[in-house]
Amino acid sequence: MGLLTQTAEPARAILAVETIDVVADRGYFKIEDIEACEKAGMTPYVPKPQRGSSVSNGFFRKDEFRYDADRDAFICPAGQVLSTRYESKLRELTKIDYSNRAACLVGAIKSRSRVWKTRRCSTAWRRD
């Protein structure tokens, strides 16, 4: 971690371009590096690592959810539609919590769903 800008800058110089899209794996995710790339005229595409107690406790990972732009909703790994439940702001970002409490309380997915404890299944961030 910490090498995204240092890795991407030579590529931009070799290509002799003003701006460049930078694609990297989760190992390069560090918010300071992402901001440095943006300031240097590079657009980073780096997935956020799946860490934390939820993942280690067997709950669904965020990358198992699929976004449906037509419905502005997420589809959970069990195929259930999760609608917007709550929105809040943090700096230039909007945090959106999606859930379908009724669907997550029944069936085989209940043991892998956080919603029965927290009321939300998935959280997304949108830059305003």
Phi and psi in degrees as a GROMACS rama.xvg file:
@    title "Ramachandran Plot"
@    xaxis  label "Phi"
@    yaxis  label "Psi"
@TYPE xy
94.1164  9.9267  GLY-2
-119.251  9.57279  LEU-3
-61.9406  -52.5719  LEU-4
-65.1467  -43.0428  THR-5
-64.9134  -27.4622  GLN-6
-81.9373  -37.9207  THR-7
-80.6277  -32.7948  ALA-8
-58.8905  -45.4571  GLU-9
-61.3721  -34.6308  PRO-10
-64.636  -41.7973  ALA-11
-63.9119  -39.433  ARG-12
-65.9117  -43.0918  ALA-13
-63.0731  -40.5854  ILE-14
-77.947  -13.2913  LEU-15
54.1515  53.726  ALA-16
-123.119  156.611  VAL-17
-75.5641  -43.7987  GLU-18
-124.34  157.091  THR-19
-153.801  145.078  ILE-20
-88.5126  133.08  ASP-21
-113.749  120.716  VAL-22
-115.249  128.449  VAL-23
-145.79  164.207  ALA-24
-85.173  177.42  ASP-25
-55.6499  -28.1183  ARG-26
-63.1724  -18.2297  GLY-27
-95.8515  3.21308  TYR-28
-75.0868  116.02  PHE-29
-155.457  120.291  LYS-30
-57.4143  -35.9325  ILE-31
-63.4302  -39.4264  GLU-32
-68.6256  -38.7847  ASP-33
-63.027  -44.7162  ILE-34
-63.9034  -39.8569  GLU-35
-64.2981  -39.3607  ALA-36
-62.2286  -45.4956  CYS-37
-61.3875  -41.7363  GLU-38
-66.6212  -28.7526  LYS-39
-87.7482  5.62133  ALA-40
86.0202  18.2623  GLY-41
-110.577  140.912  MET-42
-103.165  107.67  THR-43
-85.0628  140.093  PRO-44
-124.526  96.8849  TYR-45
-134.577  119.12  VAL-46
-69.4681  143.734  PRO-47
-73.5997  136.359  LYS-48
-62.0865  148.2  PRO-49
-95.1251  93.6309  GLN-50
-124.259  179.209  ARG-51
105.158  173.216  GLY-52
-68.1028  -31.2759  SER-53
-61.1559  -46.6279  SER-54
-65.6345  -45.5794  VAL-55
-69.0782  -20.576  SER-56
-90.5688  6.28812  ASN-57
90.1963  6.57222  GLY-58
-74.2191  163.69  PHE-59
-60.8652  141.133  PHE-60
-83.4446  156.031  ARG-61
-62.7979  -31.1811  LYS-62
-73.3483  -5.36837  ASP-63
-85.3817  -8.5713  GLU-64
-95.8922  145.577  PHE-65
-118.411  133.666  ARG-66
-88.6403  132.489  TYR-67
-109.975  101.203  ASP-68
-64.5209  -33.8675  ALA-69
-62.1239  -35.7742  ASP-70
-98.8613  -6.27345  ARG-71
49.4494  53.3739  ASP-72
-147.981  161.032  ALA-73
-100.396  151.688  PHE-74
-110.41  123.15  ILE-75
-77.3367  168.991  CYS-76
-58.6329  -21.2135  PRO-77
-90.9803  4.52937  ALA-78
86.2757  7.94725  GLY-79
-85.7535  145.171  GLN-80
-84.6562  128.21  VAL-81
-109.08  118.705  LEU-82
-98.2469  164.136  SER-83
-60.4079  129.299  THR-84
-110.712  -36.5947  ARG-85
-156.313  142.889  TYR-86
-127.769  141.989  GLU-87
-145.027  164.499  SER-88
-115.636  144.284  LYS-89
-143.258  112.37  LEU-90
53.0617  -126.723  ARG-91
-91.2747  10.7031  GLU-92
-109.049  145.701  LEU-93
-107.901  127.304  THR-94
-96.7204  128.463  LYS-95
-122.871  123.978  ILE-96
-99.2868  131.643  ASP-97
-114.498  142.836  TYR-98
-159.172  166.704  SER-99
-149.479  78.9903  ASN-100
-53.8487  -42.7757  ARG-101
-60.862  -42.8557  ALA-102
-69.0291  -35.1522  ALA-103
-80.9569  -12.4875  CYS-104
-87.4179  -8.08597  LEU-105
-125.574  164.005  VAL-106
76.5213  -169.213  GLY-107
-68.9622  -21.5035  ALA-108
-83.0396  -10.5093  ILE-109
-55.0988  -41.5508  LYS-110
-68.5609  -21.4594  SER-111
-104.508  2.87829  ARG-112
-103.656  137.373  SER-113
-84.8909  -12.5125  ARG-114
-62.4556  -31.1904  VAL-115
-67.6562  -16.4775  TRP-116
-103.759  -40.5013  LYS-117
-110.272  -7.87967  THR-118
71.9573  7.08273  ARG-119
-139.291  147.557  ARG-120
-103.615  -38.6731  CYS-121
-142.075  146.517  SER-122
-126.111  135.519  THR-123
-125.036  151.752  ALA-124
-116.453  135.733  TRP-125
-127.544  130.975  ARG-126
-79.1657  127.584  ARG-127
